[in-house]
Amino acid sequence: HDEPAIKLEIFKDVFGKAAAICYLTESERRFVQGQFPDRPLLEEVVGVGVDIPPSQLHNRLAETPTTDSPPGQESDAGPASGDEPTEDAAPGTPPSAAARGMAFRRRYRLHGTVVLYGGRIDPGKGCEELIEYFSSYVKARGEGTLALMGVKFMSMPEEPFIRFAGLLTDSERVQALEAATVVVCPSPYESLSLLALEALAVGTPLLVNARSAVLVEHCVRSNGGLWYADRDEFVECLKLLVGDGHLRTALGLSGRDYVRRNYRWDVVLGKYERILGRIRMAR
């Protein structure tokens, strides 16, 4: 992405002498094409493989609230067998979806709306701005808790609406992503964002920083999230996502399909095999 290091002369040779270039996203390809005119003829957007959690292999279409019911209410048929309504999830969340992340919610005593961030907790990753914006959301009578998982590289205010989850195991991370009402990606600089893809893989919608072309691309191509350019847009977008369970479900389903089409391991490895085959043929 566009940071000072990419302007170093050495990168002209790196990109100019390669046999092929594999990009993580279309936004990354456009950036490199604009920055380095001398490149190999063989280029392709490949991405990276994303593990699909076993808990997400089933079809969640059945979790979508019926169109006959107002947002936040279930149909007269009641919850699916084995699913009990819960007050722990955000309003409008179907019972099956609410139960997905219950272990994480109970471990950290989280109720209602959970806005989740994961990764390095650092001003450079947009976390300082995220906390400021979320504080404005709460002051505007927004409901919910901001949960941050990862390693802290900055101090965090002690507020009742902020929860620090620390470093999590892989399984705990999946539970956290499933528990979240919305996953927020506040970094203005991203070349891919595994956090965004992992959230979409479990059907959790995104709210991302509009200054990152890559993050906006994920939202547009997946139809799996919204993006904000300033504090006011953050507050209004978050209110919209929190208040509309139908919207969250639709975005989540679209996001899951996007990851399966583009970031399954077999899809990504197949692209690498084709590129390596073309390089061998050229030699």
Rosetta blueprint (number, residue, H / E / L):
1 H L
2 D L
3 E L
4 P H
5 A H
6 I H
7 K H
8 L L
9 E L
10 I H
11 F H
12 K H
13 D H
14 V H
15 F H
16 G H
17 K L
18 A L
19 A L
20 A L
21 I E
22 C E
23 Y E
24 L L
25 T L
26 E H
27 S H
28 E H
29 R H
30 R H
31 F H
32 V H
33 Q H
34 G H
35 Q H
36 F L
37 P L
38 D L
39 R L
40 P L
41 L L
42 L L
43 E E
44 E E
45 V E
46 V L
47 G L
48 V L
49 G L
50 V L
51 D L
52 I L
53 P L
54 P H
55 S H
56 Q H
57 L L
58 H L
59 N L
60 R H
61 L H
62 A H
63 E H
64 T L
65 P L
66 T L
67 T L
68 D L
69 S L
70 P L
71 P L
72 G L
73 Q L
74 E L
75 S L
76 D L
77 A L
78 G L
79 P L
80 A L
81 S L
82 G L
83 D L
84 E L
85 P L
86 T L
87 E L
88 D L
89 A L
90 A L
91 P L
92 G L
93 T L
94 P L
95 P H
96 S H
97 A H
98 A H
99 A H
100 R H
101 G L
102 M H
103 A H
104 F H
105 R H
106 R H
107 R H
108 Y L
109 R L
110 L L
111 H L
112 G L
113 T L
114 V E
115 V E
116 L E
117 Y E
118 G E
119 G L
120 R L
121 I E
122 D L
123 P H
124 G H
125 K H
126 G L
127 C H
128 E H
129 E H
130 L H
131 I H
132 E H
133 Y H
134 F H
135 S H
136 S H
137 Y H
138 V H
139 K H
140 A L
141 R L
142 G L
143 E L
144 G L
145 T E
146 L E
147 A E
148 L E
149 M E
150 G L
151 V L
152 K E
153 F L
154 M L
155 S L
156 M L
157 P L
158 E L
159 E L
160 P L
161 F L
162 I E
163 R E
164 F E
165 A E
166 G E
167 L L
168 L L
169 T L
170 D H
171 S H
172 E H
173 R H
174 V H
175 Q H
176 A H
177 L H
178 E H
179 A H
180 A L
181 T L
182 V E
183 V E
184 V E
185 C E
186 P L
187 S L
188 P L
189 Y L
190 E L
191 S L
192 L L
193 S L
194 L H
195 L H
196 A H
197 L H
198 E H
199 A H
200 L H
201 A H
202 V L
203 G L
204 T L
205 P L
206 L E
207 L E
208 V E
209 N E
210 A L
211 R L
212 S L
213 A H
214 V H
215 L H
216 V H
217 E H
218 H H
219 C H
220 V H
221 R H
222 S H
223 N L
224 G L
225 G E
226 L E
227 W E
228 Y E
229 A L
230 D L
231 R H
232 D H
233 E H
234 F H
235 V H
236 E H
237 C H
238 L H
239 K H
240 L H
241 L H
242 V H
243 G H
244 D L
245 G H
246 H H
247 L H
248 R H
249 T H
250 A H
251 L H
252 G H
253 L H
254 S H
255 G H
256 R H
257 D H
258 Y H
259 V H
260 R H
261 R H
262 N H
263 Y L
264 R L
265 W H
266 D H
267 V H
268 V H
269 L H
270 G H
271 K H
272 Y H
273 E H
274 R H
275 I H
276 L H
277 G H
278 R H
279 I H
280 R H
281 M H
282 A H
283 R L
